[in-house]
Amino acid sequence: MSAATDHGAGPAGRPPAHSLTTITRSTMSRISITNSVFGSDAIASLELQQAVGVTDLDLKDGLFGRTVVDLGPDEARRIAERSEQLGLNPYSMSTTFFDDEIAKGEQHFREQFLDRVGAAIEVASIVKPDVIRLMAAQAAGRQSGAPLIDYLDDGFDWVIPAYREAIGRFGDAGFGVVIENEVGASICSSPADVLALFDAIADAGPVSFTWDIQNMWETGHFPSLEVFEQLRPVIGYVHVKGGAMVDGVLHKASLRDADWPVLDIVRAVHVSGVSPVICVNPCHGRTPTGYNGIAVALDDIRFVAEATESAVAVAA
């Protein structure tokens, strides 16, 4: 069993970071990438991922023209069988559940998301991911800096129970859950938001946080080791994108050319063991002249491999 998982049953079973013992890691991280980065041909994308060093799958969309939740049984089996043949582990089944504005109300969230949990479980029972992703919902009416739980208690007291229901149902079916921060008015815009949310849902089932580093940068929190340490007790998965500010405007850039301390953070994530897999995601921002998204994705995969392969570490 790897150092990433020998202290619990995957990320959801991990104890708080302060209880981790010293971890020495001399091999590169397991790596995933959003499957549709390499095109809309689902099987060809799997084959290319395996060829360029990806070890784990982050299955979201572009799968036979469908999102992962909308796959039929035969399509899900094709993904599962080809993944197994290629030696690729289906790590995350990345739904977009809860990626909507809470002002639309409880009934909307139930119809759009909670009523589809059963369908997601049917697909997951075939694909067999380690975790199923939910998104942090949007709350455009919340004032910047307003305490999350106070805001939800005052008019949106159904939100936490809705998350708890989804987490519990997926957990009962044998799947861990991760919740990812999004851009915009995300209810996980800051480390304080994330910790407040997880304090409210921690006992609902096997759940951990997907820290999308660039997304939190875009919601006002520059990537740093300090932010990582704040979030570390709840992290189960990390998404990395590059990004560079030019005259105050975010531009797409590779991890190698990014403005944030990529090397330090990627190594810290790897050696801590909190994220068994590091996911390379497409970068947000204005597209510079000559930018090639596929070339950048390939270089980002190499960068994560290089950054983590030589990391020998000491955790908390």
N, C-alpha and C positions, 0 to 999 in steps of 0.2 A: 504494500500500500504506500502511496506517495506521501511526501511530507505535507502536501496540500490537503490531504483528506484523512490522515491518520489520527486526527483529533476529533472526529465526528463523522456522521453519515452525510458527507457532502457539506456544502456551504450552510445549509439550513440547520445542520446539527453542530455547527461550530460553537465553542464556548466564547465568551467575551475575549477581546484581544489581550486584556491584561493577564489572562490565565494561560496564554500560550508560552510554551517553553522555548528555549533557543532552537532555532531551525537553521540547518546548513543546507544550502541548495547550490548545486554546481551544474545543473542542467537547465536548459531553456524552458520557459513557460510553455504550457499548452496554449494554442492560439486558435481563435475563431475569427470569422468575418461575416458580416451580414450577407446571406447567401446571394441576394440579387445583385451585389456589386459586380459579380462576374457574369451577368446576363440573365436573360429570361428563360433559357433552356435549363431546367432544373437539374437534369442528370449531368449535362456538360459542366455546369457550375460546380457540382460535387467533384467531378473528375479533375477540374482545374484546381480547386482548392487543395485536393490531396497532392497534386503535382508540385504546388508551390510552397508546401510546408505547413498548411493548416492541419490541425489535429482534431479539432472539435467543430461542431456545426452550430450556427445561430440561424435558425430557420424562421423566416418572417413572411416573405411574399415572393412574387415571381416564381411560384411553384406550379407549373402547368397552368399559368395564368390566374392563379388563385393565391389568397393568403393562406397561411398554414392552417388556420382554424377551419377554412372552407374546403380543405382537401377531402376527397372521397376516400373510401377504404382502399380501393385499388391504387390510387395515387399515393396514399400514405405508405402502403406496402412497398411500392417502387422506391420511394425515398429510403425507407428503412433497409430494404435489401441491398440497394446499391451502396449505401453508407457502410453497411457491415462488410461488403466485399472490398471496399476501399480502406477499411480500417479507421473510419471516421466516427467519432463519438457524437451522437446528437445531444449537445449540452443544453441548449436553450430553445424552447418553442416560444418564439417571441410574438405573443398576441399584442393587439393594441387595446385590449380591454381597459376601460376607465380613462382612455385618452379623450376626454371631452370636458365640457364646461359644466361644473356642478350646478350652476343656475338653471340648467335645463330640467333639473329635478330628479327625485328618486325613481319615479316611474320610467323616465327615459333611460336611466342607467340600468334599471332592471331589464327592460326590454332589449336594450342594445348589448348588454354585457352579461349580467347574471343569468339571464335566460339562455345564454349560449355556452355557459360553463360545461354543461353536459356534452355538447358537441365537441368542445375542445378536449374533454377527457377521452372521448372516443378516438380522436386523432392521436392523442398522446399515448393511448394504450397500444397503438401500433408503432408509432415512431420511437417511443420510449425515451423522451428527453430526461435529463437530470432535473431541470427546472422549467417552470412555465412562467413567462413574464407577464406582469401587469404593468400599467403605466401609472404614474402619479397624475391625478386629475388636475384640471385647470380651475382656477378660482379668480376670475378677472376682477371681481368686486372687492377683493381683499386689499387693504392698504399695505403698502410696502412696510415690512417689519412687524406687522400685526401678528401676535402669537397665533400659531396655526390652530391649536385645539380650541382656544377661546372663540376664534372666528367660526369654526365648524359648529361649535355648540350653539351658536347664536344664529340659527336658521338652516343649518345643514347637518343636523345631528344624525342623519341617516348615512353619512359618508363612511365613517369608521365602521359601523356595523356591516355596510356593504362590502368593504374590504375584508373584514373578518369572515364574512360568509364565503366569499370566493376562496380565500386562503384555506379555510376549513374544508371546503368541498374538494379542492385540489389535493390537500393533504390527506384526506380520507381515501382518495383514489391512489395514493402512493407517490405523489409528486411534490417536490419542493416548489416554492414560489419566490420570484424576485420581483421587486418593484423598482422601476427606473424613473429617474428624474428627467423631465422634459423641459424644453425652452418655454418662453412665454410666461404665463401666470401660474406656473406649476405649484402645486401644494408642497413640492419638495424643492423649492428654489434655493434654500440655504441649508447648511449643516444643522442649524437649530430646528428647521422644519422637519428634516429627515428624522432626527432623534426624537422629536415629539411624536411624529407619526408612528415610529416603531415602538415607542413606549406604550402606545395605545393598542397596538396589534400584535405584540410579540408573542402573546400566549394563544393566538388564534390558530397556530399551526406552524409548519416549517417555512419560515419566510426570512429573507435577507434583502439587502439593498443592492441594486445595480447603480454604481456611481458612473454616470456618463460625465466625464471630466469637462469636456468642452461645453456641454449643456449647462452645467453649473457655472462655468465661466460666463456664459451668455446671460445668466440670471444674476450676475453681480458678484461672483466669488471666484477670484483668480486662483487657478490651480496651484496648490502648495503642499508641502509636507505637513504643515499645520492642519490644513483642511482634511488631508488624508487621515491624520491621527484622530481628528474629531469624529470622522465617519467610520473609522476602522472597526469599532465594536459591532457594527451592523452590516458591513459590506460582505457580499457573497460573490460579486461579479463586477468587473471593471471594464468600461468601454473607453477606448482611446481614439482621439482624432487629433489632427495637427491644429493648424490655425495660426495666423499672424495678423497683428494689427498694423494697418497702414493708414496714417492720418486719422486715427480713431475709428477706422472701419475694419471689421473682421474680414480677412481674405482667406481663401482656402490655401493650405500649405501642408506639406508632409510632416510627419512626426519629427523627422530629422531637422526640418527647418522651422519648427514651431517656436512661438514666442514664450511658451510656458516651460517650466523645468521638467521636460518629458523624461529624460534619463533618470533623474533622481526619483521621480514618482513611480515610474514603471519598475525600477529596481526595488523600491520600498514595498510596492504591492506584491511583487514576486516573492521576495524573501520572507514577507510576513505570512504567506500562505493563505491569506483571506480570500483570494480570488483564484480558484484552481485553474481558471482559463482567463486569458486577457483577450478581449474582443477588439478587433480593428474595425472602425466604422468610417463611413464616408464623411469628409469634413464639411462643415457649414461655411458660409461666407461668400463674398464676391469671388468670382472665378478669374484669376489672373490670365493674361495672354499666354497661350501655350501650355496651360495646365492640362495634364492628362490623368484623369481619375484612376484608370486601371494601372498605369505606371506608378502612381503614388500609392495605391493599395498594395502593390507588390513590394514596393520599397518599405512601406510601413510594416508589412509582415516580416521582412528581413530585419528591420530595425528592432522590433520587439524581440525577435529571436536573438539578435546580437546583444541587446541590452541585458537580457536575462540569463543568457548562457553562461556568462562569466561571473554572474553575481554570486558571491559567497557571503553569507549573511549572518546577521544576528538579530533576532526578533526581540520583541519587548521583554 
